[in-house]
Amino acid sequence: LLTWDNVCAAASRAVSLPFFRILYILTAKDVTNLRSEPSTDQGQLTVVTQLSNGQSAHRTGINADTGWSRLEYNGQVVYAVSQYLTTVDMPQ
C-alpha cells in the first residue's frame, strides 16, 4: 500500500541526505532524468526514467543545499534536480 508515510520512510532508508518534507505536484520544464539516488556520480546507471513537460510527479521532499528533489513517480521514489522542475497549477 502506497501511503505518504510509506514513501517518506522508504526514502529515508534509501538515502542519507536530509530532505525537507514537502508535497507539491510538479512537471518537468523539459525532459528531465529521474534517478534512483540524488547524484549524477554514476551517470546513466542511476536513471530510472524520464519526466517530460506535462507529465506529473509528486514532490515529497527537497534538499535546498544540494538542489535535489525527492519525488514519487509511478509508485517509485526517485530524485531529480530541482531547477529542472516546475509546479503544476491545479484547476480551481
N, C-alpha and C positions, 0 to 999 in steps of 0.2 A: 504494500500500500504506500503510495507516494503522498506524503504529507509535508508540510513546511518544516516540522521538526526533524523528520527523517532526512530531508535534503540537507539541512544545516548540520546535522550530526554526521552524516556521511562525508560531507565536505570538510568538516573539521578533522576527521580522522585521516583523510586523504592528503591534506596539505597542511604544512606547518605555518604558513603565512597567516597573520591575523587579518580577518575580513570584517569590516563593519557591516552589521546585519541591516539589510535594506531590501525593499521589494518594489520593483518597477517593471513594467513591460517595455522591452526595447526592441529595436530593429537595427540592422547594420546600416551605416552611411553608404557603404559599398560592400562588396563581397569580403567577408571577414572570417578568418580561421577561428574555429572553436577548438580548444586544446584540452587535453586530459590533465594538464598541470599549468600553473601560471608562469610559464617560462618558454622562451624560444631556444634555449640551450641545445635541445635535441632536434631542432629543425622540424622537418615534416613528420618525424616519428610520433610527435605528440598531437598532431592534427587529427581530430576525431571526425569533423565535418566542417562545412562552411555555412555561414548565415548570410543570406542575400537581403538587400533592401526590400522591405515588405514582409519578410518572414519575421516572426516574433519569438522572443525568448524572455524568460523571467529572470531579472537580476535579483539574486538573493544575497549578494554581498559585494563590497567594494573595498579595495585597499588603495587609498589615495597616494600613499608613499611609493608604491610600485607601479601604479597605473593600471592594475588588473581588476577586472570584474569577475565575480563568480556568478554563473548562470545555471538555470535549469532549462534544458532543451531536450525535447522528446524523451523525457524521463531520465536523462543523464545530467550529472553535474559536470559542467565544462567551464572553461576560462577563456576570456577574450580581453584584448587591450581596450580599455575604456574609451579612449579617444576615437575609436572606430565605430562606436555605438551611439545611438540617439534614442530618446524616449519616444514612445508612441502616444499620440493624442487619442484618448479614449472618447468614443461618442457620448454625448450628454444624454 
